[in-house]
Amino acid sequence: MSESSRSIQQLYEALPWPPPNARGTRRSILLSSWLTGAVFPRRYPIAHGRRVLVAGCGCGESALELVKTVAGIEVVGVDLSQPAVSAAQDAIAGLERDDGLADQATARFVCADLTNTDDMAALGSFDLVICHAVADYVPDRRALLTTLAGALNDHGVVYLSANTPDHPAAAVRHAFNALGVPPVSLAQAVQAASGTDSGGLTPVQRQTLRMVAAALGAGGGVPELGELPASVLAADVFYPFAHHLPPHQWVTDARDAGLVLAGSRVTSSAIADVLDSAVLPLLGLCKGALGELFQRLRHAPSVEMLLSASRAEPPPFDDLKTLGSWVPSLDESLPAHALPEWSADQPDVARPLRVQSPGYPEVTVHTTAASLAVLRAVDGTRTLADCARIAGVGLQDVYRPVWRAWVSDLLHLRSP
Ligand SMILES: C[S@@+](CC[C@H](N)C(=O)[O-])C[C@H]1O[C@@H](n2cnc3c(N)ncnc32)[C@H](O)[C@@H]1O
């Protein structure tokens, strides 16, 4: 194990994540509507019998929540910190004993390095790998992406989150360096004094934190910097090896590991903002590439991506003749009977179509009466050209709204 990996192991052994006073209080990643609504049930079902790897599980919060939420799911949690793994093992034992989940709860926790190929291979293959708030702390990120890719079965997908250069911690570290206080010295102070009342920082150091927070202002995103618990300061703010990479670097590295960006949290909303006549050059791109592009344009403190091992060819939107032979089908969240009947007085004027089906977040697609008529003709067997003919319009009049429905995952297109 490298020296930097050893140092992250020591950090999380001294301060298992999350800190005891924050357990059960954090917003769960599984409550993110993007994951639970827009992505998982519709495209990557987490259901009975599925195997899920929680990579860097800490004390097991997400793993336990999965077990409680989805009956019959099999969860494996892996973490480098033995105290964190022990806490997760105690928690699952408690769940089985106290909540009567003995039949349903199948979670086990293993202490291992995610970049160790042999240890990872021994765990088998998974439908879903959740790697949330971990990749930033793994020095050899390419090795990590390779083992995560190797842990997927044929249709598996990796959920990966990481902090970007726009994360407030980057500005805080910069400020401390400018003050002549190397951030790593604060991380070491916090770690050395874990478990003590001071949380490892002297009153003067705490005061300095508050000063930096005030200097960065509300826009710095860290108004509560001076009050953060020691483990958050040590790992998230002062940890010297955190990558803080721009999203496209992760996408490029993932590609080298054989993973394709299948979607990102910003994709749908960002795409909706730029749909106009300038989109034509983008039409040949797959959804993942579009997401990557928009993430480069958007500033966000962290990025949430889905990386898939399968490479689906994008439909040929730039070649209408060929596109016409592809077969569209409506997503289950958009049942044909839920499509409104719009009068054709103004067939070319785009109007917002709000799609809300139980269990899914609302999606808005701008569409015209003409393209709506095309969507109504979709039955999963006809070609797009046939649907357009039934609707009485030319393909060139509707391909753009069809494209919108496709990037929003409301419409699937199958090659002939
Ligand atoms: C900030 S915590 C996040 C924990 C959890 N994923 C969550 O969202 O609550 C990062 C965790 O990643 C683990 N970790 C870091 N590098 C690792 C590696 N190479 N192998 C296994 N676990 C690792 C740490 O021990 C720590 O528990």
PDBQT file of the ligand as one rigid body, heavy atoms in Angstrom, charges set to zero:
ROOT
HETATM    1  C1  LIG A 501     -16.065  10.396   3.321  1.00  0.00    +0.000 C 
HETATM    2  S1  LIG A 501     -16.198   8.689   3.690  1.00  0.00    +0.000 S 
HETATM    3  C2  LIG A 501     -17.688   8.269   2.811  1.00  0.00    +0.000 C 
HETATM    4  C3  LIG A 501     -18.371   7.028   3.356  1.00  0.00    +0.000 C 
HETATM    5  C4  LIG A 501     -19.689   6.668   2.662  1.00  0.00    +0.000 C 
HETATM    6  N1  LIG A 501     -19.495   6.320   1.272  1.00  0.00    +0.000 N 
HETATM    7  C5  LIG A 501     -20.713   7.755   2.820  1.00  0.00    +0.000 C 
HETATM    8  O1  LIG A 501     -21.115   8.367   1.820  1.00  0.00    +0.000 OA
HETATM    9  O2  LIG A 501     -21.150   8.003   3.942  1.00  0.00    +0.000 OA
HETATM   10  C6  LIG A 501     -14.926   7.932   2.715  1.00  0.00    +0.000 C 
HETATM   11  C7  LIG A 501     -14.737   6.448   3.044  1.00  0.00    +0.000 C 
HETATM   12  O3  LIG A 501     -13.941   5.857   1.998  1.00  0.00    +0.000 OA
HETATM   13  C8  LIG A 501     -13.069   4.899   2.592  1.00  0.00    +0.000 C 
HETATM   14  N2  LIG A 501     -11.931   4.660   1.692  1.00  0.00    +0.000 N 
HETATM   15  C9  LIG A 501     -11.035   5.572   1.223  1.00  0.00    +0.000 A 
HETATM   16  N3  LIG A 501     -10.137   4.969   0.419  1.00  0.00    +0.000 NA
HETATM   17  C10 LIG A 501     -10.473   3.651   0.374  1.00  0.00    +0.000 A 
HETATM   18  C11 LIG A 501      -9.930   2.518  -0.293  1.00  0.00    +0.000 A 
HETATM   19  N4  LIG A 501      -8.841   2.617  -1.067  1.00  0.00    +0.000 N 
HETATM   20  N5  LIG A 501     -10.528   1.310  -0.109  1.00  0.00    +0.000 NA
HETATM   21  C12 LIG A 501     -11.633   1.197   0.699  1.00  0.00    +0.000 A 
HETATM   22  N6  LIG A 501     -12.197   2.238   1.329  1.00  0.00    +0.000 NA
HETATM   23  C13 LIG A 501     -11.629   3.460   1.184  1.00  0.00    +0.000 A 
HETATM   24  C14 LIG A 501     -12.672   5.561   3.907  1.00  0.00    +0.000 C 
HETATM   25  O4  LIG A 501     -12.157   4.633   4.831  1.00  0.00    +0.000 OA
HETATM   26  C15 LIG A 501     -14.007   6.200   4.338  1.00  0.00    +0.000 C 
HETATM   27  O5  LIG A 501     -14.746   5.347   5.169  1.00  0.00    +0.000 OA
ENDROOT
TORSDOF 0
